[in-house]
Amino acid sequence: MALAAYIREKAREIRRDRRLTLDEIAERLALPRTTIYYWIRDLPVPDEVTHSDKRKAARRRATRAMQRTYSLRREAAYREGLASFEALSSDPTFRDFVCLYIAEGYKRNRNQVSICNSDPAVVQLGTRWLRRLTTKSLTFSIQYHADQDLSELCRFWSDALAIEEGAIRLRRKSNSNQLKGRVWRSRHGVLNVGAGDTLLRARLQAWMDQLRVSWR
């Protein structure tokens, strides 16, 4: 077998059996990447080819380490929440806020804190406490129906929450066409206020747990 044909077959064998990347094969055979590419391009690329086994194992270890780090941070934030509950409760509206979150808060995502309601007083309370408890930027969005005036909605919530109208996103309700023309109890739409704050979400879980205990 000619030398070129032998090396070509060697490259293909390495790709099939050792699952090395294109760069790794080129480096091992001291040949240009383009040459190796044309030799092995018809071979199926298993998932493992993208990263060598050693790299994949290193990535898994790094992922586990990162997950552990964040888990420990969440646990520390939860303990901090338990420790701070009594002091924060000196403001009676804090318990109102926690109770509100138990009833209306978003709980499916441990990295997100948000409250959704149509009552301006409820949203104002939630916004006031979120501003106090997080350093993250708050996001605001309105769920509206087809027959509602969007400019009026934005003006109303801008005044109620002391925010710019442009800071409010608009989200049309999926059933708005079917219900067009009805008189809504939520005449100002439904406002969602939230923040992406993993550690606040952990502290908030502690406050909710602590408040539930006090009800017993």
C-alpha positions in Angstrom: 0.0 0.0 0.0 1.3 3.5 -1.0 2.3 5.7 1.9 -0.4 8.3 1.2 -3.1 5.6 1.1 -1.8 4.1 4.3 -1.9 7.4 6.2 -5.4 8.1 4.8 -6.6 4.8 6.1 -4.8 5.5 9.5 -6.7 8.8 9.8 -10.0 7.0 9.1 -9.2 4.3 11.6 -8.4 6.9 14.3 -11.7 8.7 13.6 -13.7 5.5 13.8 -12.0 3.8 16.7 -10.6 6.5 18.9 -13.2 9.2 18.1 -10.7 12.0 17.9 -11.5 15.4 16.6 -10.3 16.7 13.3 -7.7 18.9 15.0 -6.5 16.0 17.1 -6.0 13.7 14.0 -4.3 16.5 12.1 -1.9 17.1 15.0 -1.2 13.4 15.5 -0.4 12.8 11.8 1.3 16.2 11.3 -0.9 17.0 8.3 -3.1 19.9 7.3 -6.6 20.0 8.6 -8.0 20.3 5.1 -6.3 17.1 4.0 -7.6 15.2 7.0 -11.1 16.7 6.5 -11.4 15.3 2.9 -10.2 11.9 4.1 -12.7 11.5 6.9 -15.7 13.7 5.8 -17.9 10.8 4.8 -17.6 9.1 8.2 -20.4 9.6 10.7 -19.5 12.0 13.5 -20.4 10.5 16.9 -21.3 12.9 19.7 -18.0 12.2 21.4 -16.0 13.5 18.4 -16.8 17.1 19.3 -14.9 16.7 22.5 -12.5 14.0 23.4 -13.4 11.7 26.3 -11.0 13.5 28.6 -12.5 16.9 27.7 -16.0 15.6 28.2 -15.0 14.2 31.6 -13.4 17.5 32.5 -16.6 19.4 31.4 -18.7 17.1 33.5 -16.5 17.7 36.6 -16.6 21.4 36.0 -20.4 21.3 35.7 -20.8 19.3 38.9 -18.5 21.7 40.7 -20.4 24.7 39.4 -23.7 23.1 40.4 -22.3 22.4 43.9 -21.1 26.0 44.2 -24.5 27.4 43.3 -26.2 24.9 45.6 -24.1 26.0 48.5 -24.9 29.6 47.7 -28.6 28.9 47.6 -28.3 27.1 51.0 -26.5 30.0 52.5 -29.1 32.4 51.2 -31.8 30.3 52.6 -30.2 30.3 56.0 -29.8 34.1 55.7 -33.5 34.3 55.0 -34.3 32.4 58.1 -32.1 34.6 60.2 -33.4 37.9 58.7 -37.1 37.1 58.9 -37.7 38.5 62.4 -36.0 41.8 61.7 -37.7 42.3 58.4 -41.0 41.5 60.0 -40.7 44.7 62.1 -42.3 46.3 59.0 -45.8 44.8 58.9 -45.9 45.1 55.1 -43.1 42.6 54.9 -45.4 39.8 56.1 -48.0 41.1 53.7 -45.4 40.8 50.9 -44.5 37.3 51.8 -48.1 36.2 52.1 -48.8 37.8 48.8 -45.9 35.8 47.2 -47.3 32.6 48.7 -50.6 33.3 46.9 -49.6 35.1 43.7 -45.8 34.6 43.3 -44.1 32.6 40.6 -42.5 29.5 42.1 -41.6 27.2 39.3 -38.2 28.7 38.6 -35.6 28.9 41.5 -33.8 31.6 39.6 -36.7 34.0 39.1 -38.8 36.1 41.4 -42.0 37.6 40.0 -45.6 38.6 41.0 -48.5 39.0 38.6 -51.7 40.8 39.5 -54.3 43.2 38.2 -54.8 45.1 41.5 -52.6 48.2 41.5 -52.2 48.1 45.3 -51.0 44.5 45.2 -48.5 45.3 42.4 -47.2 48.4 44.2 -46.6 46.5 47.4 -44.7 43.7 45.5 -42.7 46.2 43.5 -41.8 48.2 46.6 -40.4 45.2 48.3 -38.6 43.8 45.3 -36.8 47.1 44.9 -35.8 46.9 48.5 -34.7 43.3 48.4 -32.8 42.9 45.1 -30.0 44.8 43.3 -31.1 43.2 40.0 -33.0 45.2 37.5 -36.8 44.8 37.6 -38.8 43.8 34.5 -42.4 44.8 33.9 -44.9 43.4 31.4 -48.7 43.8 30.9 -51.0 41.1 29.7 -53.8 42.8 27.8 -56.9 42.0 25.7 -57.7 43.0 22.2 -60.2 45.7 23.2 -57.9 47.5 25.6 -56.1 50.8 24.9 -52.3 50.0 25.2 -51.3 53.6 25.6 -53.7 54.0 28.4 -52.5 50.8 30.1 -48.8 51.9 29.9 -49.6 55.4 31.2 -51.6 53.9 34.2 -48.9 51.5 35.3 -46.1 54.0 34.6 -47.8 56.4 37.0 -48.7 53.7 39.6 -45.1 52.3 39.7 -43.0 55.4 38.9 -41.4 53.8 35.9 -41.0 54.8 32.3 -43.7 53.7 29.9 -41.0 52.3 27.6 -39.9 49.9 30.4 -43.2 48.0 30.1 -43.4 45.1 27.7 -46.8 44.2 26.2 -48.0 40.7 26.1 -51.4 40.0 24.4 -53.5 37.3 26.1 -53.9 34.2 24.0 -57.7 34.2 24.4 -58.2 37.9 23.8 -59.9 37.5 20.4 -62.4 35.0 21.8 -63.4 37.3 24.7 -63.3 40.7 22.9 -66.0 43.1 23.9 -66.5 41.9 27.5 -66.2 44.2 30.5 -63.0 43.2 32.4 -62.5 43.3 36.1 -58.8 43.8 35.2 -59.5 47.1 33.4 -55.8 48.0 33.5 -54.6 44.6 32.4 -52.5 42.2 34.4 -49.1 43.5 35.4 -46.1 41.2 36.0 -43.1 42.5 37.9 -40.0 40.4 38.5 -36.3 40.0 38.6 -33.8 37.2 37.9 -32.3 36.7 41.3 -31.4 33.2 42.4 -30.3 34.2 45.9 -33.4 36.3 46.6 -35.5 33.4 45.5 -33.8 31.2 48.1 -34.2 33.8 50.8 -37.9 34.3 49.8 -38.4 30.5 50.1 -37.1 30.7 53.7 -39.4 33.6 54.5 -42.4 31.7 53.0 -41.5 28.6 55.0 -41.1 30.7 58.2 -44.5 32.4 57.7 -46.2 29.1 57.2 -44.8 27.9 60.4 -46.2 30.9 62.3 -49.7 30.0 61.0 -49.7 26.7 62.9 
